[in-house]
Amino acid sequence: MRILILTQYYPPEMGAPQNRLSDLARRLTKAGHTITVLTALPNYPRGEIFEEYEGHVLVEEQVEGMRVIRTWIYATKHKGFVQRLLNYFSFVCTSFALGIWKVGRQDVVVVESPPLFLGISALLMSRLKRAKLVFNVSDLWPESAVAMGMLRNRMLIRLSTWLEEFLYRQSHLITGQTQGIIDSIRARMSDKKVFLMTNGVNVEAFLRASATSRAGEVRKEFGLEGKFVIGYAGLHGLAQGLETIIQAASLLTQHQDLLFAFFGDGPEKEKLVRLGADSHLTNIRFYPTQPASRMSELISTFDVAIIPLKRLDLFKGALPSKLFEAMAGAAPIVASIDGEARALVEKARAGICIEPENPQAMADAIIQLYNDPPYRKILGENGREYVIEHYDRRRIAKEFERLLLITQKGETDAHALSVLPRP
C-alpha cells in the first residue's frame, strides 16, 4: 500500500504520539509499504520552530526509507485558546495546500487526532487522492478540552462536536488508543468500524537495554549515584497533575537519599520548577527531555516510576504511554490514576495504585516500596512480563497493517474486521 500518515506531531519532537507513529511508520516500511509522513515543522513543546528548521516553509527529508514532508506552522509559547487555534489551523491550511501537490498518489490516509481540526485536511486529501480515510483518536476532543477547562464557549463546543462526529462518519475506519475512547465513539457511531489500537512499547529496545545494563553509567551522568530515584519521564502538562509529586516530595524531606527526578518538558514545567524552588525542596531535580532512544536506559535508573493523572472522569479511559515504558523497564510503579490504567496495573500486579492528586498516599506508597526491595523486584518483573505479552508494538503494528489492508480493499466481512484482541 501507499500510506500517508498525517500528524501535527512527529520526531525530532518528543512525546507519545511522536514515538508511536514513528515506530509504526518504520514497521510498515519494513513490511514493504510505501510510507509518506506529512507533518509540521518541529516546534513542540517549546512553542518555537527548532533551530535547524527555522526560515523554511516546506522541508522534505528521507528518513529510514520514508518520505517526511514538513510544512510551516504558527508556533507560539502562549497558552491562550486563540493562539492554540491559530497553531492548529495554520497546519491544517499548510498541510493541505502544500501537501496536496507533494505527497503523490495514496491508497490510505491515516490522520492522528488531536488536533481534531487536522481531520479537515485529511478528509479533503483523501477525497482528492481517492484514498481511504483512517481516523486515529488518541484523545477525545472536544471532550478533553472541556474537561480541562480549555474550552468553555458553548457555540464552539457545539461546532467542535459536530465536526468530530462529521469526520467520524466520513472515515472508512476509526481506531483509538484506549477502550474508553472506543466505547465513546461506538456509542455515537454504531454503524462505523471502530477498533482498539493501544499504545505499546518497543520491547526489543528494552530487552537490549536490560541485557547490556548501563544503569551505573547513566546514574553517574545525571548525578543520581547513591540516591533512591523516584522518576517521572514525560510531558509536563496540565493533565498529569505533577504538582502532586512536588507535594509528596515535601512530605519526604527527612529521607536524605530519596530524590525525585523529572525528565521532560511541557507547558507546566516552568510552574513546577518555581513551585519546587518556592518550597525550598532539595530532593527534586529537573532534567531536559531525553531522546526516545535513551528511554530504556533512563528508566533502568528509576527505583520507582510515578505515573500520575489528574482526578477527572475523562482520564478514567486513559492509558499513558509512559506506563508501558515503565513496565517494560521493570520499574515498580506508583500509579496515581483511576479507571482503565489502574485496572491494567492491578491486573499486571506491576505497582501500587493510589487515589489521584493525593500527595500523602503517594508518599506512603513510595516509602512502602523504599522499605521493601524484594517487593519492588517482584512488581518490576511482573510489569515487564505483562507488557511483553500484551503490548509489544510488533504485534500492534501487524494488527494495524491487517486492518489497513482490509480497509484499502473495501472488505466489510465481520470476521475479517474482528476487533483487535484485548489483553
C-alpha beads as a LAMMPS data file, in Angstrom:
LAMMPS data file: protein, C-alpha beads

423 atoms
422 bonds

1 atom types
1 bond types

-500.0 500.0 xlo xhi
-500.0 500.0 ylo yhi
-500.0 500.0 zlo zhi

Masses

1 110.0

Atoms # bond

1 1 1 0.000 0.000 0.000
2 1 1 0.865 3.659 -0.347
3 1 1 0.124 5.075 3.083
4 1 1 0.079 8.744 4.070
5 1 1 0.391 9.482 7.798
6 1 1 -0.860 12.990 8.576
7 1 1 0.089 14.239 12.039
8 1 1 0.974 17.578 13.594
9 1 1 3.494 15.920 15.910
10 1 1 6.478 13.846 14.792
11 1 1 10.171 13.347 15.696
12 1 1 12.552 15.021 16.328
13 1 1 9.825 16.222 18.709
14 1 1 9.407 14.047 21.795
15 1 1 6.128 12.659 23.048
16 1 1 3.748 9.714 22.990
17 1 1 2.185 10.324 19.521
18 1 1 5.599 11.070 18.033
19 1 1 7.104 7.844 19.366
20 1 1 4.101 5.671 18.493
21 1 1 3.642 6.988 14.945
22 1 1 7.331 6.961 14.018
23 1 1 7.637 3.387 15.302
24 1 1 4.544 2.379 13.314
25 1 1 5.863 4.093 10.175
26 1 1 9.190 2.237 10.426
27 1 1 7.478 -1.127 10.875
28 1 1 5.101 -0.560 7.953
29 1 1 8.047 0.468 5.769
30 1 1 9.911 -2.726 6.705
31 1 1 6.764 -4.690 5.809
32 1 1 7.052 -3.392 2.239
33 1 1 4.619 -0.475 2.201
34 1 1 5.430 2.981 0.830
35 1 1 5.102 5.460 3.683
36 1 1 4.835 9.237 3.441
37 1 1 4.612 11.312 6.614
38 1 1 3.109 14.787 6.323
39 1 1 3.804 16.770 9.464
40 1 1 4.566 20.226 10.842
41 1 1 7.958 21.848 11.207
42 1 1 9.162 20.661 14.645
43 1 1 8.128 23.093 17.394
44 1 1 6.562 21.095 20.250
45 1 1 6.624 21.553 23.213
46 1 1 8.960 24.559 23.029
47 1 1 6.466 26.700 21.144
48 1 1 9.126 27.752 18.629
49 1 1 10.429 26.197 15.430
50 1 1 13.526 24.088 16.071
51 1 1 16.659 25.945 15.027
52 1 1 17.592 23.654 12.144
53 1 1 14.163 24.213 10.539
54 1 1 13.858 27.981 11.038
55 1 1 13.123 30.096 7.976
56 1 1 11.527 27.257 5.985
57 1 1 8.004 26.898 4.653
58 1 1 8.465 23.321 3.470
59 1 1 11.159 20.737 4.167
60 1 1 11.321 17.284 2.588
61 1 1 13.508 14.542 4.077
62 1 1 14.251 10.864 3.577
63 1 1 14.187 9.096 6.953
64 1 1 14.752 5.329 7.190
65 1 1 13.195 4.670 3.790
66 1 1 10.251 7.060 4.303
67 1 1 9.440 10.467 2.858
68 1 1 8.876 13.001 5.612
69 1 1 7.320 16.249 4.397
70 1 1 7.208 19.114 6.897
71 1 1 5.174 22.270 6.360
72 1 1 5.064 25.618 8.122
73 1 1 3.060 26.072 11.323
74 1 1 2.306 29.069 13.512
75 1 1 4.380 28.228 16.604
76 1 1 3.640 30.036 19.841
77 1 1 4.605 29.817 23.505
78 1 1 1.319 31.389 24.570
79 1 1 -1.250 29.042 26.114
80 1 1 -4.360 31.056 25.216
81 1 1 -7.200 29.418 23.309
82 1 1 -6.916 31.779 20.331
83 1 1 -3.203 31.054 19.995
84 1 1 -3.903 27.320 20.138
85 1 1 -6.480 27.625 17.367
86 1 1 -4.033 29.600 15.213
87 1 1 -1.451 26.899 15.824
88 1 1 -3.859 24.118 14.799
89 1 1 -5.447 25.819 11.793
90 1 1 -2.164 27.098 10.359
91 1 1 -1.054 23.490 9.939
92 1 1 -4.471 22.447 8.630
93 1 1 -4.010 25.006 5.856
94 1 1 -0.349 24.395 5.010
95 1 1 -0.603 20.613 5.258
96 1 1 -3.350 20.641 2.651
97 1 1 -2.148 23.484 0.407
98 1 1 1.462 22.272 0.250
99 1 1 0.890 18.591 0.866
100 1 1 -1.682 18.002 -1.847
101 1 1 0.877 18.508 -4.608
102 1 1 3.805 16.921 -2.751
103 1 1 2.515 13.615 -1.393
104 1 1 1.644 11.948 -4.701
105 1 1 -0.829 9.086 -5.095
106 1 1 -2.007 7.364 -1.918
107 1 1 -4.171 4.351 -1.088
108 1 1 -4.774 5.207 2.568
109 1 1 -4.642 8.435 4.580
110 1 1 -4.113 7.887 8.323
111 1 1 -4.734 11.030 10.391
112 1 1 -3.901 11.495 14.070
113 1 1 -6.341 13.395 16.311
114 1 1 -5.989 15.605 18.265
115 1 1 -5.835 18.149 16.925
116 1 1 -9.315 17.323 15.653
117 1 1 -9.196 20.056 13.010
118 1 1 -6.462 18.225 11.110
119 1 1 -9.218 15.857 10.052
120 1 1 -10.409 18.586 7.657
121 1 1 -7.133 18.451 5.736
122 1 1 -7.148 14.640 5.846
123 1 1 -10.717 14.383 4.529
124 1 1 -10.067 16.750 1.631
125 1 1 -6.815 14.995 0.772
126 1 1 -8.369 11.524 0.903
127 1 1 -11.168 12.653 -1.416
128 1 1 -8.815 14.233 -3.954
129 1 1 -6.376 11.286 -3.798
130 1 1 -9.258 8.758 -3.879
131 1 1 -7.767 7.161 -0.784
132 1 1 -9.439 5.522 2.205
133 1 1 -9.565 7.708 5.324
134 1 1 -8.439 6.154 8.616
135 1 1 -9.085 8.327 11.673
136 1 1 -6.954 7.554 14.744
137 1 1 -8.142 9.065 18.025
138 1 1 -5.578 9.290 20.832
139 1 1 -7.686 11.707 22.875
140 1 1 -11.374 12.576 22.632
141 1 1 -11.787 16.171 21.526
142 1 1 -13.571 18.490 22.347
143 1 1 -14.468 16.409 25.431
144 1 1 -10.938 16.600 26.850
145 1 1 -10.657 20.364 26.216
146 1 1 -13.943 20.951 28.053
147 1 1 -12.920 18.740 30.991
148 1 1 -9.588 20.575 31.327
149 1 1 -11.315 23.979 31.248
150 1 1 -9.609 24.965 27.989
151 1 1 -12.880 25.219 26.030
152 1 1 -15.897 26.920 27.602
153 1 1 -17.743 28.687 24.784
154 1 1 -20.964 26.745 24.180
155 1 1 -21.134 27.610 20.484
156 1 1 -17.552 26.420 19.913
157 1 1 -18.270 23.237 21.850
158 1 1 -21.314 22.502 19.668
159 1 1 -19.394 23.261 16.469
160 1 1 -16.438 21.119 17.551
161 1 1 -18.717 18.220 18.495
162 1 1 -20.461 18.469 15.134
163 1 1 -17.082 18.448 13.339
164 1 1 -15.875 15.498 15.411
165 1 1 -18.894 13.358 14.541
166 1 1 -18.910 14.512 10.912
167 1 1 -15.298 13.385 10.496
168 1 1 -16.056 10.048 12.154
169 1 1 -18.929 9.479 9.724
170 1 1 -16.699 10.266 6.730
171 1 1 -13.981 7.824 7.810
172 1 1 -13.643 4.320 6.406
173 1 1 -12.022 3.101 9.634
174 1 1 -11.684 4.584 13.130
175 1 1 -9.069 3.449 15.637
176 1 1 -8.461 4.556 19.205
177 1 1 -5.784 4.148 21.862
178 1 1 -7.980 3.088 24.783
179 1 1 -11.159 1.117 25.367
180 1 1 -12.750 4.239 26.844
181 1 1 -12.201 6.115 23.579
182 1 1 -13.543 3.184 21.575
183 1 1 -16.656 2.836 23.741
184 1 1 -17.431 6.556 23.462
185 1 1 -17.197 6.558 19.668
186 1 1 -19.122 3.296 19.257
187 1 1 -21.947 4.636 21.425
188 1 1 -22.398 7.504 18.957
189 1 1 -21.400 5.751 15.727
190 1 1 -22.970 2.295 15.939
191 1 1 -22.711 1.778 12.173
192 1 1 -18.991 2.617 11.900
193 1 1 -15.981 0.277 12.068
194 1 1 -14.199 1.286 15.289
195 1 1 -11.245 -0.696 16.621
196 1 1 -8.803 -0.644 19.505
197 1 1 -5.143 0.047 18.706
198 1 1 -3.469 0.569 22.041
199 1 1 -0.275 2.362 22.795
200 1 1 2.548 -0.077 23.277
201 1 1 6.264 -0.288 23.728
202 1 1 9.328 -1.171 21.692
203 1 1 10.024 -4.367 23.590
204 1 1 13.217 -5.100 21.637
205 1 1 14.829 -1.848 22.832
206 1 1 14.058 -2.504 26.487
207 1 1 15.280 -6.085 26.328
208 1 1 18.527 -4.922 24.719
209 1 1 18.971 -2.307 27.452
210 1 1 18.369 -4.953 30.097
211 1 1 20.938 -7.289 28.545
212 1 1 23.589 -4.543 28.415
213 1 1 22.664 -2.554 31.520
214 1 1 24.255 0.909 31.721
215 1 1 22.332 1.946 34.829
216 1 1 25.518 2.809 36.706
217 1 1 26.859 4.974 33.883
218 1 1 23.510 6.710 33.383
219 1 1 23.168 7.388 37.114
220 1 1 26.622 8.967 37.100
221 1 1 25.770 11.043 34.022
222 1 1 22.755 12.607 35.752
223 1 1 24.253 12.769 39.240
224 1 1 21.981 10.118 40.703
225 1 1 24.610 7.961 42.429
226 1 1 23.708 6.896 45.941
227 1 1 20.100 8.020 45.557
228 1 1 16.795 6.181 45.688
229 1 1 15.335 7.629 42.470
230 1 1 11.619 8.285 42.101
231 1 1 11.347 9.097 38.402
232 1 1 8.891 10.770 36.078
233 1 1 9.692 10.909 32.354
234 1 1 7.222 12.544 30.005
235 1 1 5.186 15.608 29.189
236 1 1 4.923 18.251 31.912
237 1 1 1.346 19.195 31.032
238 1 1 -1.978 20.066 32.613
239 1 1 -3.357 16.523 32.514
240 1 1 -0.596 14.957 34.606
241 1 1 -1.086 16.975 37.804
242 1 1 2.643 16.862 38.535
243 1 1 2.299 19.288 41.437
244 1 1 1.145 16.237 43.433
245 1 1 4.656 14.775 43.076
246 1 1 6.165 18.058 44.336
247 1 1 3.804 17.950 47.327
248 1 1 4.732 14.304 48.027
249 1 1 8.423 15.261 47.870
250 1 1 7.805 17.938 50.512
251 1 1 6.451 15.222 52.834
252 1 1 9.594 13.100 52.489
253 1 1 12.406 15.583 53.060
254 1 1 13.579 13.683 56.159
255 1 1 14.757 10.821 53.916
256 1 1 18.074 12.185 52.690
257 1 1 18.643 9.550 49.992
258 1 1 15.264 9.990 48.243
259 1 1 15.416 12.001 45.017
260 1 1 12.531 12.947 42.730
261 1 1 13.808 13.217 39.143
262 1 1 11.686 14.878 36.433
263 1 1 12.712 14.285 32.811
264 1 1 10.895 16.142 30.052
265 1 1 9.337 19.437 29.097
266 1 1 5.943 20.995 28.605
267 1 1 3.701 23.970 29.362
268 1 1 3.701 23.329 33.145
269 1 1 7.434 22.812 33.621
270 1 1 8.269 26.417 34.471
271 1 1 5.481 26.490 37.053
272 1 1 6.703 23.211 38.606
273 1 1 10.306 24.414 38.833
274 1 1 9.072 27.583 40.528
275 1 1 6.891 25.566 42.939
276 1 1 9.871 23.442 43.965
277 1 1 12.081 26.489 44.433
278 1 1 9.443 28.355 46.459
279 1 1 9.125 25.302 48.721
280 1 1 12.942 25.187 49.143
281 1 1 12.986 21.495 48.219
282 1 1 16.408 19.944 47.692
283 1 1 15.098 16.450 46.918
284 1 1 13.779 17.257 43.430
285 1 1 15.652 17.817 40.168
286 1 1 14.524 18.720 36.677
287 1 1 16.232 17.446 33.531
288 1 1 15.658 18.189 29.832
289 1 1 13.713 15.882 27.550
290 1 1 15.792 12.855 26.572
291 1 1 15.675 11.162 23.139
292 1 1 13.256 8.252 22.807
293 1 1 16.252 6.032 22.037
294 1 1 17.502 6.644 25.597
295 1 1 14.226 5.910 27.365
296 1 1 15.027 2.260 28.034
297 1 1 18.340 3.009 29.762
298 1 1 16.906 6.040 31.547
299 1 1 14.082 4.054 33.150
300 1 1 16.638 1.484 34.279
301 1 1 17.884 4.139 36.740
302 1 1 14.451 4.521 38.397
303 1 1 13.909 2.713 41.671
304 1 1 10.250 3.733 41.386
305 1 1 8.358 5.201 38.425
306 1 1 5.496 7.636 39.062
307 1 1 2.538 7.583 36.632
308 1 1 0.139 10.418 37.551
309 1 1 -3.044 11.877 36.076
310 1 1 -5.489 14.421 37.413
311 1 1 -8.685 13.258 39.092
312 1 1 -11.124 13.723 36.202
313 1 1 -13.701 11.278 34.861
314 1 1 -12.250 11.879 31.398
315 1 1 -8.961 10.223 32.415
316 1 1 -10.626 7.024 33.585
317 1 1 -10.347 5.961 29.956
318 1 1 -6.680 6.951 29.605
319 1 1 -3.653 4.677 29.153
320 1 1 -0.489 6.810 29.363
321 1 1 2.291 5.560 27.095
322 1 1 4.814 6.158 29.896
323 1 1 3.028 3.404 31.827
324 1 1 4.066 0.837 29.214
325 1 1 7.636 2.156 29.172
326 1 1 7.939 1.901 32.955
327 1 1 6.616 -1.662 32.863
328 1 1 8.978 -2.633 30.036
329 1 1 11.852 -1.144 32.037
330 1 1 10.889 -3.350 35.015
331 1 1 10.396 -0.288 37.213
332 1 1 7.884 -0.753 40.057
333 1 1 5.090 1.762 39.611
334 1 1 3.222 4.159 41.856
335 1 1 0.114 4.763 39.751
336 1 1 -1.762 7.890 40.805
337 1 1 -4.615 7.095 38.434
338 1 1 -8.122 5.661 38.148
339 1 1 -10.067 3.696 35.585
340 1 1 -8.526 1.769 32.698
341 1 1 -4.891 2.424 33.624
342 1 1 -5.439 1.450 37.252
343 1 1 -7.130 -1.790 36.177
344 1 1 -4.143 -2.605 33.954
345 1 1 -1.573 -2.032 36.730
346 1 1 -3.610 -4.124 39.161
347 1 1 -4.115 -6.931 36.650
348 1 1 -0.402 -6.986 35.852
349 1 1 0.496 -6.708 39.569
350 1 1 3.079 -4.134 38.496
351 1 1 2.754 -1.484 41.181
352 1 1 0.791 0.285 43.882
353 1 1 -2.325 2.198 42.804
354 1 1 -3.418 5.258 44.761
355 1 1 -6.066 7.944 44.537
356 1 1 -5.132 10.685 42.022
357 1 1 -3.961 14.034 43.401
358 1 1 -3.311 12.625 46.888
359 1 1 0.252 13.548 47.940
360 1 1 0.080 11.732 51.287
361 1 1 -0.989 8.475 49.625
362 1 1 1.825 8.928 47.087
363 1 1 4.386 9.498 49.837
364 1 1 3.138 6.434 51.739
365 1 1 3.376 4.216 48.630
366 1 1 6.915 5.430 47.918
367 1 1 8.016 4.636 51.473
368 1 1 6.399 1.201 51.272
369 1 1 8.484 0.402 48.186
370 1 1 11.584 2.079 49.629
371 1 1 11.439 -0.265 52.610
372 1 1 10.801 -3.461 50.624
373 1 1 13.397 -4.203 47.882
374 1 1 12.135 -7.771 47.203
375 1 1 8.612 -6.431 46.616
376 1 1 9.975 -3.810 44.213
377 1 1 11.740 -6.536 42.249
378 1 1 8.598 -8.670 42.004
379 1 1 6.472 -5.739 40.812
380 1 1 9.054 -4.768 38.196
381 1 1 9.329 -8.303 36.824
382 1 1 5.525 -8.672 36.746
383 1 1 5.179 -5.462 34.755
384 1 1 7.804 -6.430 32.216
385 1 1 6.300 -9.874 31.626
386 1 1 2.816 -8.418 31.188
387 1 1 3.765 -5.668 28.760
388 1 1 5.827 -8.065 26.625
389 1 1 2.863 -10.406 26.343
390 1 1 0.162 -7.807 25.676
391 1 1 1.657 -4.515 24.457
392 1 1 4.537 -5.376 22.127
393 1 1 4.496 -2.863 19.257
394 1 1 5.442 -5.602 16.801
395 1 1 2.075 -7.284 17.347
396 1 1 0.156 -3.993 17.392
397 1 1 1.722 -2.893 14.083
398 1 1 0.846 -6.211 12.428
399 1 1 -2.767 -5.940 13.546
400 1 1 -2.977 -2.353 12.293
401 1 1 -1.441 -3.378 8.970
402 1 1 -4.097 -6.091 8.672
403 1 1 -6.883 -3.569 9.278
404 1 1 -5.404 -1.169 6.708
405 1 1 -5.178 -3.893 4.066
406 1 1 -8.784 -4.934 4.648
407 1 1 -9.971 -1.313 4.590
408 1 1 -7.998 -0.488 1.459
409 1 1 -9.577 -3.465 -0.321
410 1 1 -13.025 -2.341 0.796
411 1 1 -13.845 -5.557 2.670
412 1 1 -16.713 -5.412 5.158
413 1 1 -16.832 -9.030 6.273
414 1 1 -17.479 -9.128 10.030
415 1 1 -14.939 -11.911 10.610
416 1 1 -12.214 -10.145 8.620
417 1 1 -12.787 -6.978 10.597
418 1 1 -12.863 -8.647 14.013
419 1 1 -11.757 -6.352 16.796
420 1 1 -8.132 -6.284 17.832
421 1 1 -7.580 -8.735 20.707
422 1 1 -7.894 -7.139 24.131
423 1 1 -5.391 -8.002 26.849

Bonds

1 1 1 2
2 1 2 3
3 1 3 4
4 1 4 5
5 1 5 6
6 1 6 7
7 1 7 8
8 1 8 9
9 1 9 10
10 1 10 11
11 1 11 12
12 1 12 13
13 1 13 14
14 1 14 15
15 1 15 16
16 1 16 17
17 1 17 18
18 1 18 19
19 1 19 20
20 1 20 21
21 1 21 22
22 1 22 23
23 1 23 24
24 1 24 25
25 1 25 26
26 1 26 27
27 1 27 28
28 1 28 29
29 1 29 30
30 1 30 31
31 1 31 32
32 1 32 33
33 1 33 34
34 1 34 35
35 1 35 36
36 1 36 37
37 1 37 38
38 1 38 39
39 1 39 40
40 1 40 41
41 1 41 42
42 1 42 43
43 1 43 44
44 1 44 45
45 1 45 46
46 1 46 47
47 1 47 48
48 1 48 49
49 1 49 50
50 1 50 51
51 1 51 52
52 1 52 53
53 1 53 54
54 1 54 55
55 1 55 56
56 1 56 57
57 1 57 58
58 1 58 59
59 1 59 60
60 1 60 61
61 1 61 62
62 1 62 63
63 1 63 64
64 1 64 65
65 1 65 66
66 1 66 67
67 1 67 68
68 1 68 69
69 1 69 70
70 1 70 71
71 1 71 72
72 1 72 73
73 1 73 74
74 1 74 75
75 1 75 76
76 1 76 77
77 1 77 78
78 1 78 79
79 1 79 80
80 1 80 81
81 1 81 82
82 1 82 83
83 1 83 84
84 1 84 85
85 1 85 86
86 1 86 87
87 1 87 88
88 1 88 89
89 1 89 90
90 1 90 91
91 1 91 92
92 1 92 93
93 1 93 94
94 1 94 95
95 1 95 96
96 1 96 97
97 1 97 98
98 1 98 99
99 1 99 100
100 1 100 101
101 1 101 102
102 1 102 103
103 1 103 104
104 1 104 105
105 1 105 106
106 1 106 107
107 1 107 108
108 1 108 109
109 1 109 110
110 1 110 111
111 1 111 112
112 1 112 113
113 1 113 114
114 1 114 115
115 1 115 116
116 1 116 117
117 1 117 118
118 1 118 119
119 1 119 120
120 1 120 121
121 1 121 122
122 1 122 123
123 1 123 124
124 1 124 125
125 1 125 126
126 1 126 127
127 1 127 128
128 1 128 129
129 1 129 130
130 1 130 131
131 1 131 132
132 1 132 133
133 1 133 134
134 1 134 135
135 1 135 136
136 1 136 137
137 1 137 138
138 1 138 139
139 1 139 140
140 1 140 141
141 1 141 142
142 1 142 143
143 1 143 144
144 1 144 145
145 1 145 146
146 1 146 147
147 1 147 148
148 1 148 149
149 1 149 150
150 1 150 151
151 1 151 152
152 1 152 153
153 1 153 154
154 1 154 155
155 1 155 156
156 1 156 157
157 1 157 158
158 1 158 159
159 1 159 160
160 1 160 161
161 1 161 162
162 1 162 163
163 1 163 164
164 1 164 165
165 1 165 166
166 1 166 167
167 1 167 168
168 1 168 169
169 1 169 170
170 1 170 171
171 1 171 172
172 1 172 173
173 1 173 174
174 1 174 175
175 1 175 176
176 1 176 177
177 1 177 178
178 1 178 179
179 1 179 180
180 1 180 181
181 1 181 182
182 1 182 183
183 1 183 184
184 1 184 185
185 1 185 186
186 1 186 187
187 1 187 188
188 1 188 189
189 1 189 190
190 1 190 191
191 1 191 192
192 1 192 193
193 1 193 194
194 1 194 195
195 1 195 196
196 1 196 197
197 1 197 198
198 1 198 199
199 1 199 200
200 1 200 201
201 1 201 202
202 1 202 203
203 1 203 204
204 1 204 205
205 1 205 206
206 1 206 207
207 1 207 208
208 1 208 209
209 1 209 210
210 1 210 211
211 1 211 212
212 1 212 213
213 1 213 214
214 1 214 215
215 1 215 216
216 1 216 217
217 1 217 218
218 1 218 219
219 1 219 220
220 1 220 221
221 1 221 222
222 1 222 223
223 1 223 224
224 1 224 225
225 1 225 226
226 1 226 227
227 1 227 228
228 1 228 229
229 1 229 230
230 1 230 231
231 1 231 232
232 1 232 233
233 1 233 234
234 1 234 235
235 1 235 236
236 1 236 237
237 1 237 238
238 1 238 239
239 1 239 240
240 1 240 241
241 1 241 242
242 1 242 243
243 1 243 244
244 1 244 245
245 1 245 246
246 1 246 247
247 1 247 248
248 1 248 249
249 1 249 250
250 1 250 251
251 1 251 252
252 1 252 253
253 1 253 254
254 1 254 255
255 1 255 256
256 1 256 257
257 1 257 258
258 1 258 259
259 1 259 260
260 1 260 261
261 1 261 262
262 1 262 263
263 1 263 264
264 1 264 265
265 1 265 266
266 1 266 267
267 1 267 268
268 1 268 269
269 1 269 270
270 1 270 271
271 1 271 272
272 1 272 273
273 1 273 274
274 1 274 275
275 1 275 276
276 1 276 277
277 1 277 278
278 1 278 279
279 1 279 280
280 1 280 281
281 1 281 282
282 1 282 283
283 1 283 284
284 1 284 285
285 1 285 286
286 1 286 287
287 1 287 288
288 1 288 289
289 1 289 290
290 1 290 291
291 1 291 292
292 1 292 293
293 1 293 294
294 1 294 295
295 1 295 296
296 1 296 297
297 1 297 298
298 1 298 299
299 1 299 300
300 1 300 301
301 1 301 302
302 1 302 303
303 1 303 304
304 1 304 305
305 1 305 306
306 1 306 307
307 1 307 308
308 1 308 309
309 1 309 310
310 1 310 311
311 1 311 312
312 1 312 313
313 1 313 314
314 1 314 315
315 1 315 316
316 1 316 317
317 1 317 318
318 1 318 319
319 1 319 320
320 1 320 321
321 1 321 322
322 1 322 323
323 1 323 324
324 1 324 325
325 1 325 326
326 1 326 327
327 1 327 328
328 1 328 329
329 1 329 330
330 1 330 331
331 1 331 332
332 1 332 333
333 1 333 334
334 1 334 335
335 1 335 336
336 1 336 337
337 1 337 338
338 1 338 339
339 1 339 340
340 1 340 341
341 1 341 342
342 1 342 343
343 1 343 344
344 1 344 345
345 1 345 346
346 1 346 347
347 1 347 348
348 1 348 349
349 1 349 350
350 1 350 351
351 1 351 352
352 1 352 353
353 1 353 354
354 1 354 355
355 1 355 356
356 1 356 357
357 1 357 358
358 1 358 359
359 1 359 360
360 1 360 361
361 1 361 362
362 1 362 363
363 1 363 364
364 1 364 365
365 1 365 366
366 1 366 367
367 1 367 368
368 1 368 369
369 1 369 370
370 1 370 371
371 1 371 372
372 1 372 373
373 1 373 374
374 1 374 375
375 1 375 376
376 1 376 377
377 1 377 378
378 1 378 379
379 1 379 380
380 1 380 381
381 1 381 382
382 1 382 383
383 1 383 384
384 1 384 385
385 1 385 386
386 1 386 387
387 1 387 388
388 1 388 389
389 1 389 390
390 1 390 391
391 1 391 392
392 1 392 393
393 1 393 394
394 1 394 395
395 1 395 396
396 1 396 397
397 1 397 398
398 1 398 399
399 1 399 400
400 1 400 401
401 1 401 402
402 1 402 403
403 1 403 404
404 1 404 405
405 1 405 406
406 1 406 407
407 1 407 408
408 1 408 409
409 1 409 410
410 1 410 411
411 1 411 412
412 1 412 413
413 1 413 414
414 1 414 415
415 1 415 416
416 1 416 417
417 1 417 418
418 1 418 419
419 1 419 420
420 1 420 421
421 1 421 422
422 1 422 423
